[in-house]
Amino acid sequence: QVQLVESGGGLVQTGGSLRLSCAASARTFSTYAIGWFRQAPGKEREFVAAIGWTTYHADSVKGRFTISGDNAKNTVYLRMNSLKPEDTAVYYCAASPNRGIPINADEYFYWGQGTQVTVSS
């Protein structure tokens, strides 16, 4: 069983930065890809970024967000710069056995509880 716990969300002004953390149970990174998704009110869950054999970022965040991992700490980070009001959402991390960076939420079997990010204009 994989356990994921997100942290680091909060309220920030447009143009500001946040770093989200996803703490995973031991040995998760050697077996699973870790992805970040977000869901705004009334919208579908959206892929943001993932790390496995490599990293991949959605076009909507490319150049502003960066995913990285620390194997020693079993933690994946999502650094978010130049935040916009449209980035406001609940951000979830998730684990997939496909380390080839899946972008479909259906390929992720384990999910954290989510952390709220609110960007004020």
Beta strands, then each sheet from edge to edge (+ up, - down):
strand 1: 4-7
strand 2: 10-13
strand 3: 18-24
strand 4: 33-39
strand 5: 46-51
strand 6: 55-57
strand 7: 65-70
strand 8: 75-80
strand 9: 89-96
strand 10: 110-111
strand 11: 115-120
sheet 1: 1+ 3- 8+ 7-
sheet 2: 2+ 11+ 9- 4+ 5- 6+
sheet 3: 2+ 11+ 9- 10+
end
